[in-house]
Structure formats: C-alpha cells, structure tokens
Amino acid sequence: MRWQFKGKAPASFKVLVTLFGINFAGQVVAFFAVPRSPIRPDAAHSYPIQFKGGAVYFVQPWLGKYSYYGFAAHFVLLALMFLIMWLHRDQVERVL
C-alpha cells in the first residue's frame, strides 16, 4: 500500500522531497567523515561527537552542528511533507 498524488505532485512537495534527499546524503557523508577526525581537540577540530559505545571524535564545529541539527531537520522535513499531503488530501489516492 502506498499513497500518491492523482496528477502531478505539488511543487512544494517536490522541493521538500529533494531537500530531504540532499539532507540524507549530507548526513551519510558527515557520518563517514567523523571517524577520520582526530580523537584529541585542536584549534580546527573542537566539537566533540561520541558514537554510542565508542571513542569521542573531535570535528570542525560546522560539521558537528550539521550532524546534530541535520538529524532534527529530517523530522521537520518529514512533518512538512505529511502536512502538504494533508493539505492536498483531495488529490491523494491510495494505491495497492
């Protein structure tokens, strides 16, 4: 079972899906970039990130903040996609 728009999807929905995909790709790249970072802080790498049960890595502040806030942005983008589907619920149909 899935849901789809009867005609074309609204432009706002397409933009949100694109942003969701870009954010997901950025999160994957950030996740793989963290273990290549030093385990001791220095001038450029001052933001601590700890993997569950692992060592603490220090990354650049922008990467650490993106890693943290990008995860929350996933849920915001997902909620906005559901909101757009709800606002255009007369154009949405269920496909088996």
N, C-alpha and C positions, 0 to 999 in steps of 0.2 A: 504494500500500500504506500502510496506517495501522494503528495499534493503538488499541483502545478496550475499555472495560470491558463485560462481558456484561450486567450490570444497571446499577444506579446506581453512579457513581463514589464512592469513599470520601470522607467529609467532609474528611479531611486533604488529599487530593489537590485538592479544590475550593478549599480555603483557600490552598494553595500556588500554584495557577494564578491565583487572584485577586491574591495578593501579587506574583506575577511580572508581571502586567499593570499593577498600580499602580506597581511599581518601574520598568517600562519607560516608562510615561507620565511619571514623575518625571524619568527620565534624559533624555528628549526635551526636556522643559521646561527642565531645567538646561543642556542643550547649547545651546539657543537663547537662554538668558539670559546666557551667558558673553560673547558679542561685544558686548553692551550695557554691559559693565563698563568701568571706566577702564583705561588702559594704564600708569598710574603708581599706586603704592600710596598709600593714605591710611589714616586711622585705622579706617575701617569696612571697607575692601577691602584685606586684607593677604595673602591666599592666592593665590599665583601659579599660573596654569594656562596652558600653552602648547599651542596647536594645532600639529599637525605642519606644519612649514614656514611657520608664521605668527607673528604677534606674541604677546607674553606679555600676558595679561589678568590683572587682579587682582580677585578676587571676595571676597565675605564668607567667613569661614572655614567656616561650616556648609555653604555651597553647594559649596565646594571639596572638603570631606571627603565630602559626599554624592556628588559627581560621581566621586570616586575609589573609595569603598567601595561605592557603589551598583552600579558595574560588576562588582565582585567578587561582590556579592550575587546577581547574575543567575546566575552559575555555581553558587553554593551552592544556590539555589532549584531550578535545573535538575537538579542532582545529587540533591536530595531528592525531586523528582518521579520521577526514574528509580528511586530506592530504594523509593518507595511502590509503583510499578508492579512492581518485582521482588518485593516482599513479598506483593503480591496477584496474583502471576503466574497463579494458578489462575483468576482472574476476568477475565483479559485475553485478548482474541482478536484475531487479525489479520483485517482486512477489506481486500479487494482493490478 
